[in-house]
Amino acid sequence: MEIKDYHVIGLMSGTSLDGMDLVYVHFSFKNEWNFDIKAAQTFPYSREWVSTLQTIITKSRQEIEQCETEFVALIAATVKTFCAKYALKNINAVCSHGHTLFHEPEKGLTFQMGNQPQLAQLLGLPVVCDFRKQDVNYGGQGAPLVPIGDALLFKKFSSCLNLGGFANVSFSKNKKTIAFDIGAVNTVLNLLAQKLNKSFDEGGKLARSGQCITPLMSRLNAIDFYQKKPPKSLGIEWVNAVVMPLLVEFNTSKTEDLLTTYTLHIAKQIGKQFKKEDTVLVTGGGAKNIYLLECIKKNSEAQFILPEDEIIDFKEALIFGFLGVLRLRNEINCLASVTGASKDHSSGTIFYP
C-alpha cells in the first residue's frame, strides 16, 4: 500500500549563519500535498562555530574533514535536543541540507558539509541529504532546490520570494517552474551590520538612517550577473569576488551609508522581477527587514504578502523536509527548468542507521 503520510524533520543551515533551523512536519497526500508544522525552532550557532564556518573553506582538506566530523556531531546533538524538547516520536526521516562551504556549479563543484552516513548512525534514524550534487553532475546549477516545494505546497501565490543569505524567486511560466537567485541579501547586510557590532540590521533601522552613495549604487547595479538569463545561482564565492571589493573600495564611507546603498540596490534588483498583477509570498529573515520591504515595494507594484512567522522563518527547512519525502518516494524533486540540468530527477542520498 502506498504511504501517504510522513512525519519528518527538515533541517536547514543557511549562508547567513543565523543557526540551524529545524522543523518537525507532517506531510500528507490526498489529491495534492498538504503540510502541518508540529514544532519548529532555530538553534543559533556559538561564536566559535560562526567563526569556524566563516573561515573553514580556507583550511586544508584534513582540517575540513575534521571539522565536518565535529559538524555532524553538532547536527546530531541539535536534532536530539529538538526531539527531546518537543517529545517527538514517529520520525520517518531527518532531511538535512547541510551547510554550504562552496558552490561553483560552472566548475562542476558543490559541497555541503554534514552530509555523511555517520549522521544516520548517531541519530538511529534514516537521513536524506546531499540534495545538490546529483543535479550538478547532470549539468545543472544544483540550485535553487526550493521551487518544487513552492509549486506543490504554495501554489496559490503567483511567485515565491525568499530573502535569506541570497534572494531567490520562483514562479510558473508556460506551465514550467522557473526559479533563480536574484542577488545577495543577508550575506552582505549582516557583514556590514557586524562592523557596527550588531549581528544584523534589525528592521533595517541602520540602513534607514544612512544616505545613498550614488557612485557605489551605480557600480552595484552594473554587476553583470543581473543581466544573465536563468538558470543562474550564487554562492558566497561570488559575494567575496564581486560585491565585497566594491564595498571595500568605498570603505571610507560611513557603514550606515553602505547599508543604505546596498539595501536600495538589492531592493531595486528584487522589485524589477515582478509584474503589477503578481501575488508574491515573502519569506526568510529579510522578510522582517521593514526598510528593505519598503524599498522593494517602491520598485514594484506587485502585492507582497507576509505569511505567519512560522512560514517566514522555517519555509526552507520545511521544503527540505518535503524534498526528503519526495526522495523517499523516488519522485521528482529537482526541476531541469529551474537548474538547467539535463533532466528532471529525484535527488538526494539516503543513509540508514
Protein Blocks (a to p, Z undefined) as FASTA:
>chain_A
ZZfbdcdddddddfkonaccddddddddehiacdddfbdcdddddfklmmmmmmmmmmcf
klmmmmmmmmmmmmmmmmmmmmmmnopghifbdcdebjafbdcfknopacdehiafklmm
mnopacdehkllmmmmnopaoiafklmmmmmmmmmbmbdcdddfbccddddeehiacddd
fbdcklmmmmmmmmnopabdehhlmmmmmccdfklmmmmmmpmklmpccdddddfklmmm
mmmmmmmmmmmpcfklmmmmmmmmmmmmmmmmpcfklccddedjklmmmklmmmmmmmoc
bdcddddfklmmmmmmmmmmmmmmmmmnopafbdfklnopabdcdedddddZZ
